[in-house]
Amino acid sequence: MGIRFEHVNYSYNAKSVTPQIGLNDFDLSLTEGKFIAVLGAPGSGKSTLLQHFNGLLLPQSGDIHILDFHIKAGDSAKGLGKLRKRVGLVFQFPEQQLFEDTVEKDIMFGPVNFGVPEDEAREAARRAVEALSLDAEILARNPFQLSSGQMRKAAIATILAAEPDVFVLDEPTASLDQASREELLLLLRRLSTEQGRTIIIVTHRLEEVLKYADEYVVLQQGEAVFHGTPAGLLERTDLLDAAGIQVPASVRFLREFCQRFGVTPPDGPLGAEEATAFVAESIKNKPM
């Protein structure tokens, strides 16, 4: 099954003289069960793409195959409830996701709407906040009285409790501290590797996802200009520069170090700490 976009077009103000391109003859094929990071500058089409995954936006032309669902241009949004049960979307701004008077009600909303009994939905809410390292007392609080980081975690918990097959998250680590970012990315990685869930996230922080994502998609002007492995991506620093994506300093440093001293580069991408350790070990074992 997997996920396929075939010649998908979507424009905002499509009937105006100067429509804003969201997706332009967009083609992409993703394998289920992978952790996929979507990168691109503002206006590249990232958020437009994410909203097509669960039918919040429908293609103006082209076809989309998601799991065993087929969405084509001209289709009605009616009947997409089953798709949205299996594809959970976390918005970039958590206040768009939260609307109840307690966090517990917000988290329970999805499971209850999908037919889960209230007592099971309540337990799912408890498990979700626990997985995100939130205190259980937060369940009784008003979501709009939370800190920005707590609000973002609560928004993620609303999707986590519904247990979809595909998690789609728009800038999920924004407003989180460093420890919370790493906890969340590790949780998402486990959902992929241990439970076979498909994780698709938009992020502008390439360095922080290098240890976690299996595949990368780079968008530019509504098109996928790259889709491949972390190693393949880091070989295309020219493409990253053209797409407005900052190449991590640790990547540039490690590449220059290996070239200058004839050291064989590591097999996979490394974060800043791992790159520093690699250089230190190389210096220790190789006369300079």
Secondary structure, DSSP 8 states (H G I E B T S, - for coil): --EEEEEEEEEETTTSSS-EEEEEEEEEEE-TT-EEEEE--TTSSHHHHHHHHTTSS--SEEEEEETTEEEETT--STT-HHHHHHEEEE-SSGGGT--SSSHHHHHHHHHHHTT--HHHHHHHHHHHHHHTT--GGGGGS-GGGS-HHHHHHHHHHHHHTT--SEEEEESTTTT--HHHHHHHHHHHHHHHHHH--EEEEE-S-HHHHTTT-SEEEEEETTEEEEEE-HHHHHT-HHHHHHTT----HHHHHHHHHHHHHT----SS---HHHHHHHHHHHHHHS--
